[in-house]
């Protein structure tokens, strides 16, 4: 049987390791990664190997040649342009006349290839995919199989709410040659994204085989370090590392010179020609490759150092990776997580701060303190985006330089010459970050329309009605005045989707931003006048007049936010009787702690009771989220308010569809059923809710946390419009909010949060799907079960190491019982 090794990868996420070499040629302890793969193939009886190459292919040709030095016959298949995984193997089709194995050249593994082949033949499979269980399946292709191993579903890089298993595709396949006939030659084509789903849909014999042993995809620097240390620690069975000196110390050859005064604590691998001088200390796990010198008094702890490096007297390298020919001079310090590119010089007494990455052939001056990466991202982050966009501590994590780089990365994902609406909260910190962000956009050829400071719904609306390609809002977090959120909108004003987030992250982390020629640099235009378009559309939505002014007043607390710049005059033009509170901008009060907000709600309730108001509304500073008090002065929780508004809206639109997330109360369904209306459930995020609201049949959407969408005005969250529309509907139908609330179904919801480490979330979700397979097919987000007397939702948090439990029942005791029992189940499944 022949084996095909896919070795054309560029390894962009491994930069700067892969700037001067292809990803499979990155050394892992005693061999380059591709050599480990060849060793595994030879151990399982393979003699003929085809290597597909593309990026820096000559490095692989020169190193391996025809394979005789490695006990193999090696042929090469050169991709002129990237063709995808299946496309690259297709090029070698004429040499594959029987069953063959495909394996990645950039994964470290010791799995039993013979066992996979035997399973393939025993099942008479067309395709067999080697599967592996991982603690965090988010960055892999998840594969779901039947008990007999037959594949029934693929999930490509799901998020926690979509995860249904922790078994992932290893990129190791046993294939029959006829599958290659399905691969086109005129475009890139992947096994996992294209070919396998096509074959599965057609009902072909696709099987998965869960393998034991060790497997990891060396897709990031963290994974590279972990794989190297796992090999050092004996977790990977790929033969001896070298000559064993005892105490966990291996050397490549006998010419290694270790001074009697040096201290070495294993596990440590030392390459041929290395010298460890008197007084030096090497503490493992550590790798020191060929011809490197660790001079007197130098310290190397938990680090990887490639060939031909020099660590000068009393220099320190701790938890870092040094590439080839790096010179660390006297008393310099390279800290945890730092990566130093090839042929870089670190001057005397210089300090390279944690997580800094330095591209090849740089020189750091003596005494310099480097806290930002040189020729790459200013700081290293696993991901940029969270629930509220890109968030971070002001002037520490989110700096003007960071914002400029982020602006350039975002601009790179848009067509040259595109327009972007940009907006901010009325506060000095968002102003600073916004200006940094604006600086990055024109450098990528993007034109900026700066509407200054307006409520978030206004920015969303203007992004949609102008010819802007997207929008950005910079706000002070309503939860923490030290934190800034940068929110991104698509051309419809909706939150950008996950695909767009990843495009921006890729451009940011790779430093792969577009720099246009001088005559293509974008313009920056002040455009606060555009806000009038929102104002006129707002008035037209009510035919110019809301009421005759004789209704009970609506009490609105503006919370000193930017809505006060727009909404008071709109409500006045509509003739609504309003009592305004905190209707003056005050940047010192934009972010308030929860106890202060609750005090404001209680004051609002007291005023509504005192003046006999129709309702009271606390409008959060950004203009999106509402807290509401009914006409009796009683604060309404988010779910009760959502259900009451569904009942109100359906009086006006009895034929429409209502959209709510999976987290919302089932009382919504009961109310909708009274009108014969369907409820559309979405994933538990605003992007999904807003995407649902773009469909013409949806007349109302809400999240149960105070955010509402009236799609006939705009399909995005808009607290300003919600206030006017609710007041209008109450008056038009002659009903009070308290009357609506009294008529609602009596359901009780209980919420719990269960701590769950990131690496165990996949296991927990897999076990729920295994334990309750009858519920697996109809999941939207997380795992929801209908149980006697109620329902339960198990939802992993996207940003924190916790799992949410939501239980609801007509019986409050039953709701509590369900929440407690399923919380315990989440804890048990982590074991």
N, C-alpha and C positions, 0 to 999 in steps of 0.2 A: 504494500500500500504506500502511496505517495502522500507527502504532507506539504501543505502550502502555508507559508508564514507570511502574514500581512505586516510589512515593515515600511510602509510608505508614509507613516504619520509624521507630522511636523512637530507635534507636542507643544502647542502654543501655551498651554497652561503650565508647562514646565520651564518656561523661560525664566532666567537666562541660561538654564542648563542646556537647552536645545537650540541656542542661537548658532553654535558652531558645530553641531552634530545632530543627526536624526535621533528621534526619541528612542528607538531600539538600541542605540549605541551608547546610551547613558550607562555608566558602570554601576553595578549593584554588588558591592563588596569585592569579590575576587574575579568577577567576569562582567563583561557588558551584558545587558539584559537579553539581547538576542542570542548570545552564546549560552546563557542558561536554558533558553528554549531549545536550542539545538542539542544540548546535553540531555534534556528530558526526552526528546524524540529518539535519540540514539539508544537511551536506556530502554525504550519500549520497542526496539527492533526496526525503526525506520532507517532506511539507507538513502532514499532519494527524496530530496527537498527542493521545492521551488520557493524562492523568496520574491515577493512583490515589493518593488521599491519606487520611490518618487523623490521625496525631499532629501537633498544632499546624498544621493544614491551612491556616489563614488566612495564615500566613507565605508559603506557596507561592502562594495566590490573589493576595495583594497584590503580590508581586514579579513574577510572570509575566503576570497578567491573562489576556487572551484570546490572547496570543502574538504579536500583530501587531508589537510592538516587536522581536521576535526572528525575524521572517520566517516565522512558523508560525501555524497555526490550532490553538489548544489548548482542549480540553474537559477537564472534571474528573469523576472518579468518587469519591465520598466513601464510605468505609467507616464505618458507624456504630460497629461494633466490629471488632477485628482478625479477618480472615477467612482469613488465610493467603495465600500468593502466588497460587495458582490461584483462590481465592475472591474476591480483590480484582479480578482480571481478569474473572471471571464477571459481576460487577456491570455491566461495560461491554459485555456480550455483544450487546445489541441494535444497537450501533454497529459491530460487527465482522462484516461480511458477506463478507469474503474473506480470503485469506492475510494474516496480520499478524505483526509483530515485537514481542516483549516484551523489555524491557531494564531493568536496575536503575537507579534514580536515584541510587544512592550508590556507584557504582563508577567509577573513572577508567580510561578506555580509549580507544584510537585504532584498534581493530581494524576490518577491512574488512567492513562490514555488507553491502555489495553482494555480496561473494564468498560470504557465508553464505547469502544469499537465493538466489543462483544455484545453489549446491550443493543446497539444499532442492528447488528446482524440477527440477533434473536428475535427482534420485533419486526424484522423485514421493513425497516423504516426507510422513508425517502430522505428524511432529515432527522438527525439527532443533535440536540443542543445540550452541551454540558451546563448544568445549573449549579449555583452556589448560594448558600444562605449568608446574607450580610446583615449587620445591625442597622445600617442606614441605606435603604434602597433608592433614595431620591435621585441619585446621580447615575442610576443604571436602568437598563431595560428589564422590567419585571416580567416574569413568565409564569403563568398559572397553568397547572396541569391537573388532569384527572388522577384518581388513585393509581391507575395503571400506567401513568406517565405520559399519556397522550396530551398534547398541548391544546388548551381551549381558549387562551386569551394572552395577548401581549399588551403591556403598558410601558410606554416609552417615557422614562424620567418623570414619574408622577410626583405630586406633592403629597403631604401627609394625609390630606383629606381623601385622596384617591387611592392610597396604598391598600392593596388587598393581599399582598404576600411579601415575604422577604427573600424569595428565591429569584436570582437574577441571572441574566445571560452573561456567560464568561467570555464569549467570543471564540469558544472552542466548539467546532462543529464536525460531525461526520456526515458526508454528503454523497449521494449518488450522482454520477456525472450528468444525468439528464436535467438536473435542476438548473444547470447553467444555460440551457436553451431558453429559459424564461427571462434571462438577463439581457436587457437591451444594450446596444453598443453606442448609442448616440447621445447618452446623457449619464450623469452619475447615478448609481443605483446601489442601495445598501441591502445587506442581508436582513437586518433586524427591522428596518423602517419600511422596506419595500417588498423584498422577495418573500420572506416568511409569512407576513400577513396575507399576501396574495395566495400563497399555497394553502394556508389555513382556511381561508374563505372558500377555497375550492374543495376542501375536504380531503386533502392529501394526508399521508401518514407522517405527521410531524410529532416527534417525541422529545421529551426532556428527560435528562438523567442527572439526578442530584449527586454531585461528587463530594468526596471527603478529601481531607488533606488541606493544603494551603493554596489560596489563590488571591491575588490582588491586582487590580489594574493600576499601574503606576501613572495616574492621570494628573497628579498635582505634586508639588514639592513635599507637602506633608506626607502624602502616600509614599513618595520615594524614600523619605527618611525612615518611615515606619517599616517599609519592606526591607530596607537594608539592615535595620536593627533586628527585625524578625529573623532574617537569615543568620545574622551573627548569634542570636540567642538560641539557635537550633530548632526554630519552629518550621523551617523549610527543609525538606529532605532532598537536597541536590548534591550530595556527595561531600567529601571533606573540603574545608576552605583552604587548607594548605598544610604546612608542617605544624603539628600541635606541640607548642612549648609547655603546655600545662597551664592550669589556672585561667583557662579561657583566653589564651593568647595564641593566635595563629600567625605564621609568617609565610610569605609566598616562596621564599628561597632562603638558603643559608647565608646569603651575603648581607642580610639585615644586621645593622650594627646598633646594638642596644647597650648604652653605657651602664656600668655597674651602679652608678649613682642615679639612674633614672627610675621613676616609679610608674609601673604599668599595672592597672587594675582592669581585668577583663570584664566582658568580652571585647577583645580588640583584634583587628586584622591589620597587619603591617606588610606592605608590598616590598618587592625586591628593590635593593639598593637604598632603602631608607636608613636614616641615622637618627637615633633618639639620644640626645646629649645629656651629660651629667646635670642633675637637678631638674630636668624636665619631668613633667607628669602627664600621663595619658590615662584618662578614666573612661571606661567603656559604658555603654556601647560606643565604639569609635572605629572608624575606618581611616587608614592612612595608606594611600596608594603609592606606587613606585617612585623612587628617587626623591622623596620628600625629606626635608630636614626639620626636626623639631629641636631648636637650639636650647642652650643652657637656661634653666629656670622658666622656660615657656610652659604654658598649661593648655592642654587640649582635652576638653571634657565633652562627652556625648556629641561628637561632631563627626563630619565626613569631610575628608581632605583628599582631593584628587592628586594626580601625579605632578611631580616637579614643582612642588610648593616649598616655600620657606617661611617658617614661623620663628621670628627672631627672639633673642633673649628677653625673658620676662613679658613677652606678649601673651595674650589670653584669647583663646578661641573656645567659646562655650555654646553648645547647642546650635552650631552654625554649619553651613555647607560652603566649602571653598573649592572652586573649580580649578582647572589646570593652570599652573604657572602663576599662582597668586603669591605675592610677597607681602607678608605682614611684618612690619618693622618693629623695632624695639618699643616695648611697653604699650603697643597698640592693643585695643580690646575690640573683639568682634562678638556681639551678644546673641542671645537666643533667637532663632528663627531667621537670622541674617543669611543671605546668599550672595557670595562674591564671585563675579564673573571672571572668565579666563583672562589671564595676563593683567590683572589689576594690582595696583600698588596701594597699600594702606600705610600712610606715613606714620612716623614715630608719634606716640602718645595720642594718636587719633582714636576716636570712639565711634564704632558703628552700632547704632542703637538697635534694639530688637526689631525683627521683621523687616529690616531694610534690605532692598535688593539693588545690587549694583551691576550694571551691564558690563560686558567685557571691555578691556583696555582702558580703564579709567584710572586716574590718579587722585588719591585723597591726600590733601596737604597735611603736613605734620600738625598735630594739635587740633585738627578739625573735629567737630562733633556732627555726625551725619544722622539726622533723624527722619529724613525722607529719602525714598528711593531715587536713584539717579538714572534717568532715562527710563522711567516706568511710572507706575502709579505712586502717588505720594505716600501711601500707606497700604498695607496688605490687609484685605478683608476677604472672608470666605464668600460672602455675597453682599451686594449693595442693598437690595430691596427687602423691605419687610412689610408689615401690614399697612403702614402709613407712608409708604414710599421709601425714600432714602432718608434715614434718620441718624442723628448723632449729636454728641455734646458740642455746643456752639464754641467755635474758636479753639477746640481741642481735637475733636474728631471731624467736625465739619468746619474747615477753614476756608478762607477765600481761594486759596490755591487749589484745594480739593474741589471746590465748586466750579472753578474755571475748567479743571480737567474733566469734571463730570459734564459740564456744558458742552465741551468739545466732543466727548464720547457720545452724548445724546445727538448732537448735530451730525456726527458721522453716520448715524443710522437713518438720517433723513436725506432726501434728494438735495443736491446743491441748489441754492436759490429759494428753498422753501421758507415759509414764514412760521414763526412761533410766537404765540401770545404768552407774555410772562407777567406775573402778578405777585404781590406779597402782602403779608400782614403789616399793619401800621406800627412797626416796632423797629428799633435800630438794628437788632440782630438779623432778622430776615432781610432788611435793607442791605446789610453788608454782604450776606451770602448771595442775595439775588444779583448784586452788582458783579460779584465774582463769576457767577454762572453766566451772566450776560456776556462777559468778556470771552468766554470759551466758545459761544455759539458762532459769532461772525468768523472766527478763525477756521471753522469748518464749512464756511460758505452759507450760513443761515442768517436770514433777516429777522430782526427782533422787533415786535410790536409791544412796547412796554406800557401797560395800562396803569402802572403805578401801584396804588393800593385800593383794592376792591374786594368785596366778599367772594369767597371761592365759587359760589354758584354763578356769579357774574362772569368770572374768568372761564368757567366751563361753557357757558352760553356763547360767549364771544368766540371761543375756539371753534365752536360748531358752526356759527353763522357766517364767519369770515372764511377766507380761503386758507386759513392756517393749517399747517400739517400736524400741529400739536400744540399743547399748552403746558405751562409749568406754574405751580403756585408754591411759594416759599412761605412757610408759616412757623410761628412759635407753637410748640406742642401745647395743646390744651391740658396735658397731663403733667408737664414738667417744664418750667420756664427756662431750664438750662439746655433744653433739647430743641433742635430745629428739624422740621420735616420738609422734604422737597417732594411734592406730589406731581406726577406726570399725567397728562391727558392725551388721548388720541384725537384725531381730527373731528370726532363727534362730541368731544368734551368728556368722554368716559375715561375712567382710570385705564391706563395701558394694560394690556394682557401680559401673561407670563412670558410669552415668546419675545415680545418687545423688551421686557425687563432683561431677559438673558442677552439679547443683542447689545443693549447698553452696557451690561456688565462685562461682556466679552471685550468690547472696544476699550472700556476703562481699564480692566486688569491687564490686557495685553499691551496697553499703551499704543494701540493700533488706531490712532485718530487721524482724520483727514485734515491736512493743512493745505488750503487752497492758495492759488497764485494771488498776487497782490490785488489784481483787478477783479477778483471773485469774492473778496472778503465781504461779508454781509453787512447790512446797514442796521443801525439802532435808531428806532423812531419812537418818540414819546407819543402815546396814543390814548390818554385818559378819556378823550372825547368819545371813544368807542362805547363807553359805558351807556351812553344815551340809547344805543340800539337795544340793550337789555331793558331799559326803562320803558321805551315805547312798546316793545313787544309785551311787556308785563301789563301795561294798561290795556292794550288791545285784547288780551286774553279775557278781560272782564267787560269788554264792550264799552270801556271808558268809565264805567260807574259801578260801584259795588252795592251801595245801599243808600237809603234816604237819611241816614245819620241818626235815626231815632232809636236804634237798637241799644242794648246794654253795651257798655264799652268793653273793648279788648285791651287788656293790660299787657304791654310788651316790655320786657327787660332786655335791653340791647347788650348788656354785659360789657359796655365800653368798647365793643368791637367795630369792625369796619362796616357792618351792616347799617350803622347809623348814618353813613354817608349816602345811602341809597334808599332804604326802606321807608323812613318816616315821610318823605315827600311823596312816595308812591301811594302809601296808604291814605295820605291826605287827599291826593288827587282822586282816589277812588271813593272818597266820602266816608271812610270807615271811622267810627268813633273810637279813638285810641288814647290811652293813658300811657305815656312813655316813661320808662325808668332807665337810669344810667345811660342816657342818650348823648354822651360826650365821649369822644375818643380819649383813651388813657392807656398808653402802652404799658404802664406799670401794672395794669390790672387785666391784661389779656389772658394770662394763664393763672388760674386760681386753684388752690388745693381743694379736694373734694368737700371738706368740712365747710369751707367758705361758700362753695356753690350750694350746698344744702341749706345754709343760712339764707342765701338769696332766694331759694325756692320757698322757704317758709315765709319770708317777708312778702314775696309775690302772692302767696296764698292768702295772707292776712289782708292785703290790699284788695284782692278780688272780692273777698267777703265784704269788706268795708264799703266798696263802691257798687256792689251788686253786678259785677262784671260777667260778661258772657263766657270768658275764659281768660286765663293768664298764660303767657308764653315766656319762657327763658330761652333766648336765642344765643347759642354759644358763639364766641367771637368770630369764628370763621364763616358763620352764616349757613351752616349745613344742619346741625343737630338741634332738636328742640327738646325742652322739658316743659310739660304742660300741666296746668292746674285747671280743674273743671269749674263750672259756675257755682258750685257749692264750696269752692276753696279747697278742694281735695287734690293733692298731687297724684298724678296717674303714672304707674310704672309703664315701661316701654311697651310691653306686650299688650296690656289692657288698652293703651292708647292706640296701638296699631289695629287691634280688633275693632275698636269703636269707630275708627276712621274708615276701615273697610265697610262697616255697616252704613256709614254716612255716604261714602262714595258710590256704593252700589244702589243707593236710592236714586242717584242721579244717572248712573250708567249700569242698569241691571243686566246688560248683555255682555259686559266686558269680562276680561280675565284679570285676576289679581296675582301679582308675583311677590313671594316672600321667601326667605332662606329656609333651609332645613331646620334651623334653630328656632323658628317661630312657633308659637302656640297653635295647637290644633283647633282652638276656638275660631281661628280665621276660617278654617274649612267648614265648620258648622254654620257660621254666619253666611258664608258664600253659598252653601247648599240651600239656605232659605230663599236665595234669589236664583237658584239654578245656575250658578256661576262656577267655573272651574278655577282652582287655585294652582298656579305654577310654582313649584319649589325650585330653588336655585342653590348653588353652593353658598357657603357662609362668608361671602366677601362682597364688597360693593361693586367690584368689576363685574361679577356674575349677575348681580341684581340689576345693574344698569344695562348690561347687555340684553337681559330679558325685556327690559322696559323699552328697548328700541323696536320691538315687534308691535305692529299696529293694533293687535287685539288686546294688548295690556293697557288697562285704564288707570292702574294704581299699583305702586310697589312701596314696600317699607321693610325695614330690617328688624323691627322690634326693639330698637335702641334709640329711637327718636329721629331717625332719618327717613324721609319720605320723598317719593318721586311721583309727579303728575306728568306722565309722558306726553300729553298733548301740548304741554308748554315746552318742556325739555326732558329727555330721558335720563336725567342725572339728579342726584340729590340736591334739593333746593329748599332750604328752610324759609327763605323770604317768601317765595311763592306759596309754600304750604300754609303759612299764617293767613295770607289773604284768601286762599281757596277754602280753608276750613271755616273761616268766619263767614264766607259767602254761602257755603253749603248749609251751615247751621241756620242762617237767616232764611235762605230760600225754602228750606223744608220745615221751618218752624219748629225745630227740635233743639233741645239743649244737650250739651255733652254728658251731663249727669244722667239724663234719660237714656241715652245710648248705652252708657256703662251699665245701668241697671238691667238692661235687656240682654246683656252678654251671657254666654254660657259660663257656668262656674267650673273652671278648671284650675288646677294648682300645679305650678312648675317649681322644681327644685334643681338647683345647679350645684355641682361640685367640681373641684379641680384636683386632679391626682398627679403628684410629681412623677415624671417618667423621663429618664435620661434619653437623649437623642438616639443613642445607639440601640435602645430597646423599643422604640416606637413601632418599627417595622414588625418586630416579633409580636407585639401586642395586637396589632391589626391583623396579622396573619392568623393568630389564634382565635380571634373573634370570627373570622371567615370560616375557619375550620370547625369551630364549635357550633356555629349557626349557619350552615351552608344554605339553608332554605331562604335566608335573607340576603345572600350575596349578590344576586343578579340585579337588584333594584336600588343599589346605593347611588346617591348623588354626591354626598360629601361626608366623610367619616363612615360610621357604621350605625344604622338605625334599625331598631327592632320594635315591632308591634307585639306587645305582651299582654296577657290578661290584665285588664284594668288600666291600661295606659300604654305609653311608649317610652323608649329610651334612645338617646343618641350618644355615641362615643366619638368624640371629635378631637384628634390631635391638634395642638396649637402650632401654628406655622412659625412663630417667633420665639417661643419659650419651651423649655423641657417639661411640659405638662400635657395632660390629656383632660379635656372637658367632658363632664358627664351632665346631660340634661335629661330630666325625667318629668313626665307630666301625667296627671290622672285627675279624675273627678274627685277622688278621695285624697285629701292631703297626706294622710298616713301612708297610703299606698305610694304616692309620689316620693315621699321621703324614703320608704323602704326600697323602692327601685333604685334611687340615686345611691343609697348606701351599698346595696348589694352589687351593683355594677361597678362602683368605685373599687370595691374589694376585688372584683374580678380583674379589673385593670392592674391592680397591684399584684395579684396572683400570677397573671400572665407574664409579668416581667421576670419571674423567677426562672 
